[in-house]
Amino acid sequence: MFADKSIIANFQSYAYTVDLSKKEHIYSTAEKVKSDVGKVDIVINNAGVVTGKKIFDCPDNLMELTMAVNTHSLFYTTKAFVPTMLETNHGHVVTVASMAGKVGVCGLVDYCASKHGAVGFHESLTAELDALGKDGVKTTVICPYYIDTGMFDGVETKSPTLFPVLQPQYVVDCIMEAVLTNKEMIAMPRFNYFVMFAMGFLPTDVLHLIRDYLGGNSMMDHFTGRVKND
């Protein structure tokens, strides 16, 4: 989308290190950001972690980390940055959730729970902004399938035609378009819209059979995730 680098050549960027599992660090870093650059107009909650372990194999501290980074941090970043958006009735909050926030997957209990929380957070935040009459503060939730960033290395997709592993640039372009056009929700790939529609009327037994047929019970069996280089 930004192939012409001259478009952004005159803009200054800032980088900060923040531990999203610690709310005090989020709040203190947010104050530094506002001190350095002023009002923040767009917040994109994109950070996420995954353990890739089944619930009985996952240590409590890793489950707690997943919830802290993937879900709890959304509350703190929103409370840190959105009040100034409310003052001017202008801004945008983007919540990068996942299709794992719409369906359950074997081997991703903590991750799915955290992303369901992210989707619920988005929907409730949208409702609260609407109740406040702040129609200039927009919200968008992003629900992609697996993205080829290394985070889900080893995951096997049984139907790559319907559910391809997504390329990062494609996802970025979709998010940018959603922000620019004020879309409230996007799912990737597009077949996931049908999945969400079908979940609304198909019996649960049928949904379980479809999930198993599409590999939802086994796709995490060979998960490795990002491998740290010593």
C-alpha positions in Angstrom: 0.0 0.0 0.0 2.9 2.3 0.7 5.1 1.4 -2.2 5.9 5.0 -2.9 8.2 5.8 0.0 8.1 9.5 -0.7 4.6 9.5 0.8 6.0 8.8 4.3 9.5 10.2 3.9 8.7 13.4 5.8 7.1 11.7 8.8 8.9 11.0 12.0 8.5 7.6 13.8 9.0 6.7 17.4 9.6 3.2 18.9 9.0 2.1 22.5 9.5 -1.1 24.4 6.6 -2.1 26.6 5.7 -5.3 28.5 2.0 -5.7 27.8 1.7 -8.3 30.5 2.2 -5.5 33.1 -0.4 -2.8 33.3 1.9 -0.4 35.1 4.3 -0.6 32.2 1.5 0.1 29.7 0.3 3.1 31.6 3.8 4.6 32.1 4.8 4.0 28.5 1.5 5.5 27.3 2.3 8.7 29.2 5.7 8.9 27.6 4.1 8.4 24.1 1.7 11.2 24.8 4.4 13.4 26.1 6.6 12.8 23.0 4.0 12.9 20.2 0.8 14.4 21.7 -2.7 13.0 21.1 -2.8 9.5 19.6 -5.5 9.2 16.9 -5.2 5.4 16.1 -4.6 2.6 18.5 -3.9 -0.8 17.0 -3.9 -3.6 19.5 -1.9 -6.2 17.7 0.4 -8.0 20.2 -0.3 -11.6 20.9 1.3 -14.8 22.3 0.5 -18.4 21.8 1.5 -21.5 23.9 0.2 -24.1 21.5 -0.4 -26.5 24.4 -3.6 -28.4 25.4 -5.1 -27.3 28.6 -3.9 -30.1 30.8 -0.3 -29.7 29.4 -0.1 -26.0 29.7 1.5 -24.5 32.9 -0.6 -21.9 34.7 1.9 -19.2 34.2 1.8 -19.5 30.4 -2.0 -19.5 30.4 -1.9 -16.3 32.6 0.6 -14.7 30.2 -1.7 -15.5 27.2 -4.6 -13.8 28.9 -2.6 -10.8 30.1 -1.1 -10.0 26.7 -3.9 -11.0 24.4 -6.9 -9.8 26.4 -6.1 -7.7 29.6 -3.8 -5.4 27.8 -6.7 -4.2 25.6 -8.3 -2.7 28.6 -5.2 -0.8 29.6 -4.2 0.6 26.2 -7.8 1.7 25.7 -8.0 3.4 29.0 -4.7 5.0 28.4 -5.3 6.5 24.9 -9.1 6.6 24.2 -10.1 9.4 26.7 -8.3 12.0 24.6 -10.1 10.7 21.5 -13.4 11.1 23.4 -12.6 14.8 24.1 -12.3 15.5 20.4 -14.8 12.8 19.2 -12.1 11.6 16.8 -10.0 8.4 16.7 -9.9 4.7 15.9 -9.3 1.6 18.0 -8.3 -1.5 16.0 -8.5 -4.9 17.8 -6.5 -7.6 16.1 -8.3 -10.7 17.3 -8.5 -14.0 15.3 -10.8 -16.5 13.9 -9.9 -18.3 17.1 -12.0 -15.6 18.7 -15.0 -17.0 16.8 -14.4 -20.8 16.9 -12.7 -23.2 19.3 -9.6 -25.1 18.2 -8.1 -28.2 19.9 -4.7 -27.3 21.3 -5.5 -23.6 21.6 -7.7 -23.4 24.6 -6.0 -20.4 26.3 -5.4 -18.7 22.9 -9.1 -19.1 21.8 -10.3 -18.0 25.2 -8.1 -14.9 25.0 -9.3 -14.1 21.4 -12.9 -14.6 22.3 -12.3 -12.1 25.0 -10.8 -9.7 22.4 -13.9 -10.0 20.2 -16.2 -9.5 23.2 -14.1 -6.5 24.3 -14.4 -4.9 20.8 -18.2 -5.4 20.7 -18.7 -4.0 24.2 -16.4 -1.1 23.6 -18.3 -0.3 20.4 -21.6 -0.4 22.4 -20.2 2.0 25.1 -18.9 4.5 22.5 -22.3 4.4 20.8 -24.1 5.0 24.1 -21.8 8.0 24.7 -22.7 9.4 21.4 -19.1 9.4 20.3 -19.7 8.5 16.6 -16.3 10.0 15.6 -14.4 7.3 17.6 -14.4 4.3 15.3 -13.7 0.6 16.2 -12.6 -2.3 14.0 -12.0 -5.9 14.9 -9.8 -8.1 12.7 -10.4 -11.9 12.6 -7.8 -13.5 10.4 -6.9 -17.2 10.0 -3.3 -18.2 10.6 -0.7 -15.6 9.4 2.7 -16.6 8.1 4.8 -14.8 10.7 6.4 -17.8 12.4 4.0 -17.6 15.4 2.1 -20.6 14.2 4.9 -22.6 12.5 4.0 -26.3 12.3 0.3 -25.8 12.0 -1.3 -27.9 9.3 -4.2 -26.6 7.3 -6.2 -29.4 5.8 -8.0 -27.3 3.3 -5.5 -24.7 2.0 -7.8 -23.6 -0.8 -10.6 -22.5 1.6 -8.2 -21.7 4.5 -4.8 -20.6 3.2 -2.1 -19.4 5.6 -2.2 -15.7 5.1 0.7 -13.5 4.1 1.5 -10.6 6.4 1.4 -7.9 3.7 -2.1 -9.0 2.6 -3.3 -8.8 6.2 -1.7 -5.3 6.6 -3.4 -4.1 3.5 -6.8 -5.4 4.7 -6.4 -3.7 8.0 -5.4 -0.4 6.4 -8.4 -0.6 4.1 -10.7 -1.3 7.1 -9.4 1.7 9.0 -9.7 4.0 6.0 -13.3 2.9 5.2 -14.4 2.5 8.9 -15.3 -1.2 8.6 -16.3 -2.6 12.0 -15.2 -6.1 11.3 -13.2 -8.0 8.7 -12.5 -11.8 8.5 -9.8 -13.3 6.4 -9.9 -15.3 4.2 -13.4 -14.4 3.0 -14.7 -17.9 3.4 -14.7 -17.2 7.2 -17.7 -15.0 6.7 -19.6 -18.1 5.6 -18.2 -20.0 8.6 -19.6 -17.4 11.0 -22.9 -17.4 9.2 -23.2 -21.2 9.4 -22.4 -21.2 13.1 -25.6 -19.2 13.6 -28.0 -21.9 12.4 -26.2 -25.3 12.1 -26.7 -27.8 15.0 -23.6 -28.1 17.2 -23.2 -31.8 16.4 -22.9 -30.9 12.7 -20.4 -28.1 13.5 -18.3 -30.6 15.4 -18.2 -32.9 12.5 -17.2 -30.1 10.1 -14.5 -29.0 12.5 -13.1 -32.5 12.6 -13.3 -32.9 8.8 -11.5 -29.6 8.2 -8.7 -30.6 10.7 -9.7 -28.5 13.6 -9.0 -31.3 16.0 -5.5 -32.1 14.7 -4.0 -29.0 13.0 -2.0 -28.1 16.1 -0.5 -31.6 16.5 2.8 -30.6 14.9 2.9 -27.0 16.2 6.4 -25.6 16.9 5.9 -21.9 16.9 8.8 -19.5 16.6 12.0 -21.3 17.5 14.5 -19.1 19.4 18.0 -19.1 18.0 20.6 -19.4 20.8 
